[in-house]
Amino acid sequence: MSAVPAEPLAKPKGIKLVIVAAVAENGVIGRGDALPWRVSSDLKRFRAITWGKPILMGRRTFESLPRVLPGRTSIVITRDAGFVPPEGVLVAGSIDEALALGADEAKRLGTDEIIVMGGAQLYAQLLPLVDRLRLTLIHGRPQGDVHFPPYDAAHWREIAREGPHQGEKDEFAFTYVDYERV
Ligand SMILES: NC(=O)c1ccc[n+]([C@@H]2O[C@H](COP(=O)([O-])OP(=O)(O)OC[C@H]3O[C@@H](n4cnc5c(N)ncnc54)[C@H](OP(=O)(O)O)[C@@H]3O)[C@@H](O)[C@H]2O)c1
């Protein structure tokens, strides 16, 4: 018996899907379960961009966080039916389910955005549907074993760029760059 092909993913109507990621010059986004750098300015920007919005994340990224992020609705994607989330955190067993939950939450929170906040597995699966990339380009080549998925620059138009910056608590200089799908 041949396998039934998976239905292509569909983005909920009226929703903008936004990837937020910090990516080093060598494409690295993670080392093991952690970020391979300390850039505290970027954490502040991440908070500002994601505040009041649903944030989708893979189970590994969720478990790498020190605590549930306040002021946003976390939606954790896992195939583990036994995963028990902390209070206030939503769980989805598939990307489709996560997008449906995200759309409901976006409506409830009064936003039209769903943030895709990683990690690499989530970025790779959702990149084809995403409207906007909000990247922090980390000006360094740290060692790491988790990478941002390859993307075709021809499909993306740069709409904003700010930097480079480097604050006192930032291990690397960085530049914020936003792209919109062409
Ligand atoms: N630099 C950045 O901006 C940034 C942002 C976020 C994360 N990170 C880094 O990225 C790394 C984690 O990324 P990762 O790619 O290893 O893991 P991940 O994407 O965070 O999580 C992967 C997990 O998500 C679940 N999953 C993925 N696709 C699914 C699907 N279609 N249906 C149901 N469940 C699904 C599975 O959970 P189960 O195994 O439970 O089934 C899978 O093991 C860490 O190093 C983290 O620090 C970096």
PDBQT file of the ligand as one rigid body, heavy atoms in Angstrom, charges set to zero:
ROOT
HETATM    1  N1  LIG A 201      19.277  31.886  17.085  1.00  0.00    +0.000 N 
HETATM    2  C1  LIG A 201      17.963  31.849  17.177  1.00  0.00    +0.000 C 
HETATM    3  O1  LIG A 201      17.260  32.813  16.826  1.00  0.00    +0.000 OA
HETATM    4  C2  LIG A 201      17.283  30.624  17.756  1.00  0.00    +0.000 A 
HETATM    5  C3  LIG A 201      15.905  30.619  17.976  1.00  0.00    +0.000 A 
HETATM    6  C4  LIG A 201      15.313  29.464  18.497  1.00  0.00    +0.000 A 
HETATM    7  C5  LIG A 201      16.100  28.361  18.783  1.00  0.00    +0.000 A 
HETATM    8  N2  LIG A 201      17.425  28.407  18.566  1.00  0.00    +0.000 N 
HETATM    9  C6  LIG A 201      18.279  27.229  18.813  1.00  0.00    +0.000 C 
HETATM   10  O2  LIG A 201      17.827  26.166  17.982  1.00  0.00    +0.000 OA
HETATM   11  C7  LIG A 201      18.093  24.909  18.643  1.00  0.00    +0.000 C 
HETATM   12  C8  LIG A 201      16.805  24.104  18.698  1.00  0.00    +0.000 C 
HETATM   13  O3  LIG A 201      16.374  23.871  17.363  1.00  0.00    +0.000 OA
HETATM   14  P1  LIG A 201      16.034  22.403  16.819  1.00  0.00    +0.000 P 
HETATM   15  O4  LIG A 201      15.857  22.502  15.345  1.00  0.00    +0.000 OA
HETATM   16  O5  LIG A 201      17.048  21.444  17.354  1.00  0.00    +0.000 OA
HETATM   17  O6  LIG A 201      14.663  22.065  17.556  1.00  0.00    +0.000 OA
HETATM   18  P2  LIG A 201      13.217  22.798  17.574  1.00  0.00    +0.000 P 
HETATM   19  O7  LIG A 201      12.812  23.151  16.171  1.00  0.00    +0.000 OA
HETATM   20  O8  LIG A 201      13.214  23.858  18.603  1.00  0.00    +0.000 OA
HETATM   21  O9  LIG A 201      12.313  21.615  18.146  1.00  0.00    +0.000 OA
HETATM   22  C9  LIG A 201      12.280  20.380  17.474  1.00  0.00    +0.000 C 
HETATM   23  C10 LIG A 201      11.155  19.556  18.045  1.00  0.00    +0.000 C 
HETATM   24  O10 LIG A 201       9.890  20.138  17.677  1.00  0.00    +0.000 OA
HETATM   25  C11 LIG A 201       8.949  19.094  17.454  1.00  0.00    +0.000 C 
HETATM   26  N3  LIG A 201       8.525  19.134  16.043  1.00  0.00    +0.000 N 
HETATM   27  C12 LIG A 201       9.211  19.595  14.981  1.00  0.00    +0.000 A 
HETATM   28  N4  LIG A 201       8.472  19.487  13.855  1.00  0.00    +0.000 NA
HETATM   29  C13 LIG A 201       7.283  18.945  14.226  1.00  0.00    +0.000 A 
HETATM   30  C14 LIG A 201       6.106  18.597  13.508  1.00  0.00    +0.000 A 
HETATM   31  N5  LIG A 201       5.990  18.803  12.173  1.00  0.00    +0.000 N 
HETATM   32  N6  LIG A 201       5.076  18.039  14.192  1.00  0.00    +0.000 NA
HETATM   33  C15 LIG A 201       5.147  17.856  15.554  1.00  0.00    +0.000 A 
HETATM   34  N7  LIG A 201       6.263  18.174  16.279  1.00  0.00    +0.000 NA
HETATM   35  C16 LIG A 201       7.313  18.713  15.619  1.00  0.00    +0.000 A 
HETATM   36  C17 LIG A 201       9.645  17.807  17.809  1.00  0.00    +0.000 C 
HETATM   37  O11 LIG A 201       9.439  17.655  19.226  1.00  0.00    +0.000 OA
HETATM   38  P3  LIG A 201       9.393  16.212  19.940  1.00  0.00    +0.000 P 
HETATM   39  O12 LIG A 201      10.785  15.682  19.818  1.00  0.00    +0.000 OA
HETATM   40  O13 LIG A 201       8.987  16.537  21.350  1.00  0.00    +0.000 OA
HETATM   41  O14 LIG A 201       8.362  15.412  19.190  1.00  0.00    +0.000 OA
HETATM   42  C18 LIG A 201      11.107  18.143  17.529  1.00  0.00    +0.000 C 
HETATM   43  O15 LIG A 201      12.030  17.312  18.229  1.00  0.00    +0.000 OA
HETATM   44  C19 LIG A 201      18.672  25.274  20.013  1.00  0.00    +0.000 C 
HETATM   45  O16 LIG A 201      20.083  25.281  19.898  1.00  0.00    +0.000 OA
HETATM   46  C20 LIG A 201      18.184  26.700  20.226  1.00  0.00    +0.000 C 
HETATM   47  O17 LIG A 201      19.038  27.434  21.090  1.00  0.00    +0.000 OA
HETATM   48  C21 LIG A 201      18.032  29.511  18.047  1.00  0.00    +0.000 A 
ENDROOT
TORSDOF 0
